[in-house]
């Protein structure tokens, strides 16, 4: 089925229904941040199709589902992970009990409740939570968790397809908890032969951890190779 289109002030984007495929990535708007399409659903097949093509959903409560593919793309090669001296000291102090995949819904719900600089509300609404919990049940979405005295105090989650990992969000209620969980996750992914971690868009925090920007075409080439092991 061919795509219909929404006409926006700065271009047009595909309007998807449940039967439409995503348009080519070359159709994504340069601004804002690679908006590619609007609509469709958050079913497991749709989400897996999106991630395998370098597309992800990101939208606010009350908006239709928005699909994005930025250019450039922020990525982290696991071997380039940068651990600061202060964070390394925190890790050595073993303040946190790090676990994986024991409380996925708690992690994504806590990410939803976290406040972010320059953001009103959250994009992790109930539909997103339920959709990614379904991905977790299917073995694709994973969480890293920092526990302290039996309480979940930080963590992060994302999607793993083959040897590709897509980072989504993190939270903390104790200083450095999410950073320690993230470092532990990257180290675990490296032992599992994950070759690339998608960080989506540039932030100073991600850059400080060793992430860098690459062109979308380069990102897609590497992604296409890495997901073939799925």
VOVEX-129781 format. One record per residue (C-alpha): chain; x, y, z. Coordinates in steps of 0.5 Angstrom, whole numbers, plus 500, padded with zeros to 3 digits. Layout:
N
 chaine east north  up
      A    X     Y   Z
...
END
This chain:
230
 chaine east north  up
      A  500   500 500
      A  503   507 498
      A  504   512 503
      A  499   518 504
      A  503   525 507
      A  502   530 512
      A  504   537 509
      A  508   541 515
      A  511   548 514
      A  518   545 513
      A  516   539 508
      A  512   533 508
      A  512   527 512
      A  509   520 511
      A  502   518 514
      A  502   511 516
      A  496   506 517
      A  497   499 520
      A  499   497 513
      A  504   502 511
      A  511   500 510
      A  516   506 512
      A  518   511 507
      A  526   511 505
      A  530   514 510
      A  532   520 505
      A  525   522 506
      A  526   524 513
      A  526   532 514
      A  533   535 516
      A  529   539 521
      A  527   537 526
      A  532   532 528
      A  530   527 522
      A  522   526 523
      A  520   521 518
      A  513   519 519
      A  507   520 523
      A  502   514 525
      A  501   507 525
      A  502   503 532
      A  507   500 537
      A  506   493 536
      A  512   488 536
      A  512   487 529
      A  512   495 527
      A  517   496 533
      A  522   491 530
      A  521   493 523
      A  523   500 525
      A  529   499 529
      A  532   494 524
      A  531   500 519
      A  534   505 524
      A  528   508 526
      A  525   510 533
      A  518   512 536
      A  519   519 540
      A  512   523 541
      A  509   527 547
      A  502   525 550
      A  497   527 546
      A  501   527 540
      A  500   521 534
      A  506   517 534
      A  512   520 531
      A  518   516 527
      A  525   519 527
      A  531   517 523
      A  536   523 525
      A  542   525 521
      A  548   525 524
      A  547   519 529
      A  550   519 536
      A  553   512 537
      A  558   509 542
      A  562   503 540
      A  563   499 546
      A  571   499 546
      A  570   507 546
      A  567   507 553
      A  570   513 557
      A  570   512 564
      A  572   518 568
      A  576   517 574
      A  571   519 579
      A  566   514 576
      A  571   509 576
      A  572   510 583
      A  565   509 585
      A  565   503 581
      A  570   500 585
      A  567   502 591
      A  561   497 590
      A  556   502 592
      A  551   498 588
      A  548   491 586
      A  548   491 579
      A  542   486 576
      A  540   485 569
      A  533   484 567
      A  530   483 573
      A  525   489 574
      A  524   491 567
      A  517   494 568
      A  520   498 574
      A  526   501 570
      A  522   504 564
      A  516   506 569
      A  522   510 573
      A  525   513 567
      A  518   515 565
      A  517   519 572
      A  524   522 571
      A  524   529 570
      A  529   532 564
      A  532   539 563
      A  528   543 558
      A  523   537 557
      A  515   538 559
      A  513   531 561
      A  515   525 558
      A  515   521 552
      A  515   514 556
      A  507   514 556
      A  503   508 558
      A  503   505 551
      A  510   506 550
      A  511   502 557
      A  506   497 555
      A  510   496 548
      A  517   495 550
      A  515   491 556
      A  512   486 550
      A  519   487 547
      A  522   485 553
      A  518   479 554
      A  519   477 547
      A  527   477 549
      A  529   484 545
      A  528   489 550
      A  533   489 556
      A  534   493 563
      A  540   494 567
      A  539   496 574
      A  542   499 580
      A  540   496 587
      A  542   499 594
      A  539   496 600
      A  534   492 596
      A  531   498 593
      A  532   500 585
      A  536   506 585
      A  538   507 578
      A  538   504 571
      A  537   504 564
      A  534   500 558
      A  534   499 551
      A  533   494 545
      A  538   489 543
      A  537   486 536
      A  543   481 534
      A  549   485 535
      A  546   491 535
      A  544   495 541
      A  539   501 541
      A  539   505 548
      A  533   508 550
      A  533   512 557
      A  536   512 564
      A  534   514 571
      A  537   515 578
      A  535   517 585
      A  542   516 588
      A  548   519 585
      A  551   515 579
      A  547   510 580
      A  544   510 572
      A  552   511 570
      A  554   505 574
      A  548   501 571
      A  550   504 564
      A  557   502 564
      A  556   495 567
      A  551   494 561
      A  556   496 556
      A  561   492 558
      A  556   486 558
      A  554   488 551
      A  561   488 549
      A  562   480 552
      A  556   479 547
      A  559   481 541
      A  555   488 540
      A  559   492 536
      A  555   499 536
      A  550   502 541
      A  545   507 538
      A  545   513 542
      A  540   517 537
      A  542   524 538
      A  548   528 541
      A  548   530 548
      A  554   533 552
      A  553   527 557
      A  553   522 552
      A  559   525 549
      A  563   525 555
      A  562   517 555
      A  565   516 549
      A  559   517 544
      A  560   520 537
      A  556   522 531
      A  556   519 525
      A  553   520 518
      A  546   516 518
      A  548   512 511
      A  554   510 515
      A  550   508 521
      A  545   504 517
      A  551   500 514
      A  553   498 520
      A  546   497 523
      A  545   492 517
      A  551   488 518
      A  550   487 526
      A  543   485 526
      A  544   479 521
      A  546   475 527
      A  538   476 530
END
